Amino acid sequence: MDIRKLTARRNLTRIIFSVVGAGAGFAYYHFIGCATGTCPITGNPYVSTMYGGLMGFTIAMIKED
């Protein structure tokens, strides 16, 4: 397999996992969240979305061969 195709495939996988993770992070904030707003991760939609994206990226990195 061509190295460019392999690199593009890995980057696409990382992007997809990051976007899905960010969506899951926002969904967690929206549906479960923190009622008082004092929770450091789930009290802010931006933080929970970024945290979810980071977790998705981490899983994509672990998943790679």
C-alpha positions in Angstrom: 0.0 0.0 0.0 1.2 3.5 -0.9 2.5 5.5 2.1 0.4 8.5 1.1 -2.8 6.4 1.2 -1.8 4.9 4.5 -1.2 8.3 6.0 -4.4 9.7 4.6 -6.3 6.7 6.0 -4.8 7.1 9.5 -5.5 10.8 9.5 -9.1 10.2 8.4 -9.6 7.6 11.2 -8.2 10.1 13.7 -10.5 12.8 12.5 -13.6 10.6 12.5 -12.9 9.3 16.0 -12.2 12.9 17.3 -15.5 14.2 15.8 -17.5 11.3 17.2 -15.8 11.7 20.6 -16.6 15.5 20.6 -20.2 14.7 19.8 -20.3 12.2 22.6 -18.8 14.7 25.0 -21.4 17.3 24.1 -24.2 14.8 24.3 -22.9 13.8 27.8 -23.0 17.5 28.8 -26.4 18.0 27.3 -28.2 14.9 28.6 -26.4 14.1 31.8 -24.2 17.1 32.6 -23.8 18.8 36.0 -26.8 20.5 37.4 -24.9 22.9 39.6 -22.3 23.9 37.0 -19.4 23.3 39.4 -18.2 20.1 37.8 -14.9 20.8 36.0 -15.6 18.7 32.9 -19.3 18.4 32.5 -20.3 21.9 33.8 -19.1 23.6 30.6 -20.1 22.5 27.0 -16.8 23.6 25.5 -14.7 21.6 28.0 -16.8 18.5 27.7 -16.8 18.7 23.9 -13.0 19.1 23.8 -12.5 16.3 26.4 -14.6 14.0 24.3 -12.7 14.9 21.2 -9.4 14.2 23.0 -10.7 10.9 24.2 -11.8 10.0 20.7 -8.4 10.9 19.3 -6.7 8.8 22.0 -8.8 5.8 21.1 -7.9 6.3 17.5 -4.2 6.4 18.3 -4.5 3.2 20.4 -6.5 1.5 17.6 -3.8 2.0 15.0 -1.8 -1.0 13.9 
